[in-house]
Amino acid sequence: MEAIKMIKERRSVRKYKNEKVDREFMKEIIDIARWAPSWANFQIARYTLIDDEEVIKQLATDGVKGFTYNIKTLENAKGVAVLSFVKGKSGKLDPEKGDYVTEKGNVWEAFDAGIACQTFCLAAHAKGIGTCIFGVIDESTIPGIVGLPEEETVAALITYGLPDEEPPATPRKDVDEILRFL
Ligand SMILES: Cc1cc2nc3c(=O)[nH]c(=O)nc-3n(C[C@H](O)[C@H](O)[C@H](O)COP(=O)(O)O)c2cc1C
């Protein structure tokens, strides 16, 4: 898919067909997403893909702080990606030791996760898979539900699946509102 079209036509998809996405197909999407840039190329993003109905149900019950909007999306999602990242590396010159080198401190790890998130969503869209990013999530419960390694923290949940809706474009600010030249 042409890059500009891909960027402009990606939508948050919250209704999915009652069909699981093949695991090998999702592996191809992660194979594309891994090309996301990252702080010092530390590549801290991790993806835990869930297609087990019971685990998805548990995420709806305990993983989204009772936010009904997200519960509703999870109720028809056949797949959920838990996007996590390895803590304590991005923002440092040496991933194993030393201080954070900029004013942002460890914020760069969330920055890396954001880039990974969008890269995953665009890769999925290019392959015909819809996604919806969830920021309203419970970081304290999700690691236990999905068995996340100790060194990782959750960045976001991303529901994914074959789209069963074509959402209209949401509004965007005009270019003159967000751009200034000096
Ligand atoms: C960091 C982040 C957090 C979000 N959290 C949620 C969420 O918890 N639930 C939800 O339904 N959508 C969530 N969204 C989706 C946004 O509402 C959506 O991207 C925005 O309205 C623009 O619509 P579009 O994605 O269709 O272009 C989130 C998006 C981002 C980038």
Ligand as a Chemical Component Dictionary entry (heavy atoms), coordinates in Angstrom:
data_LIG
# 
_chem_comp.id                   LIG 
_chem_comp.type                 NON-POLYMER 
_chem_comp.pdbx_formal_charge   0 
_chem_comp.three_letter_code    LIG 
# 
loop_
_chem_comp_atom.comp_id 
_chem_comp_atom.atom_id 
_chem_comp_atom.alt_atom_id 
_chem_comp_atom.type_symbol 
_chem_comp_atom.charge 
_chem_comp_atom.model_Cartn_x 
_chem_comp_atom.model_Cartn_y 
_chem_comp_atom.model_Cartn_z 
_chem_comp_atom.pdbx_ordinal 
LIG C1  C1  C 0 -2.205  7.156 23.123 1  
LIG C2  C2  C 0 -3.591  6.806 22.633 2  
LIG C3  C3  C 0 -4.532  6.322 23.526 3  
LIG C4  C4  C 0 -5.816  5.963 23.072 4  
LIG N1  N1  N 0 -6.697  5.391 23.959 5  
LIG C5  C5  C 0 -7.892  4.941 23.486 6  
LIG C6  C6  C 0 -8.756  4.185 24.331 7  
LIG O1  O1  O 0 -8.464  3.922 25.497 8  
LIG N2  N2  N 0 -9.917  3.741 23.803 9  
LIG C7  C7  C 0 -10.274 3.977 22.495 10 
LIG O2  O2  O 0 -11.347 3.510 22.071 11 
LIG N3  N3  N 0 -9.472  4.686 21.671 12 
LIG C8  C8  C 0 -8.290  5.171 22.134 13 
LIG N4  N4  N 0 -7.428  5.814 21.284 14 
LIG C9  C9  C 0 -7.829  6.050 19.877 15 
LIG C10 C10 C 0 -8.096  7.559 19.613 16 
LIG O3  O3  O 0 -9.326  7.921 20.177 17 
LIG C11 C11 C 0 -8.075  7.778 18.082 18 
LIG O4  O4  O 0 -6.794  7.472 17.589 19 
LIG C12 C12 C 0 -8.393  9.240 17.721 20 
LIG O5  O5  O 0 -9.701  9.575 18.093 21 
LIG C13 C13 C 0 -8.238  9.481 16.218 22 
LIG O6  O6  O 0 -9.056  8.585 15.472 23 
LIG P1  P1  P 0 -8.415  7.594 14.397 24 
LIG O7  O7  O 0 -7.465  6.692 15.109 25 
LIG O8  O8  O 0 -9.558  6.817 13.800 26 
LIG O9  O9  O 0 -7.699  8.433 13.378 27 
LIG C14 C14 C 0 -6.164  6.177 21.716 28 
LIG C15 C15 C 0 -5.192  6.657 20.821 29 
LIG C16 C16 C 0 -3.929  6.958 21.263 30 
LIG C17 C17 C 0 -2.899  7.428 20.255 31 
# 
loop_
_chem_comp_bond.comp_id 
_chem_comp_bond.atom_id_1 
_chem_comp_bond.atom_id_2 
_chem_comp_bond.value_order 
_chem_comp_bond.pdbx_ordinal 
LIG C1  C2  SING 1  
LIG C2  C3  SING 2  
LIG C2  C16 DOUB 3  
LIG C3  C4  DOUB 4  
LIG C4  N1  SING 5  
LIG C4  C14 SING 6  
LIG N1  C5  DOUB 7  
LIG C5  C6  SING 8  
LIG C5  C8  SING 9  
LIG C6  O1  DOUB 10 
LIG C6  N2  SING 11 
LIG N2  C7  SING 12 
LIG C7  O2  DOUB 13 
LIG C7  N3  SING 14 
LIG N3  C8  DOUB 15 
LIG C8  N4  SING 16 
LIG N4  C9  SING 17 
LIG N4  C14 SING 18 
LIG C9  C10 SING 19 
LIG C10 O3  SING 20 
LIG C10 C11 SING 21 
LIG C11 O4  SING 22 
LIG C11 C12 SING 23 
LIG C12 O5  SING 24 
LIG C12 C13 SING 25 
LIG C13 O6  SING 26 
LIG O6  P1  SING 27 
LIG P1  O7  DOUB 28 
LIG P1  O8  SING 29 
LIG P1  O9  SING 30 
LIG C14 C15 DOUB 31 
LIG C15 C16 SING 32 
LIG C16 C17 SING 33 
# 
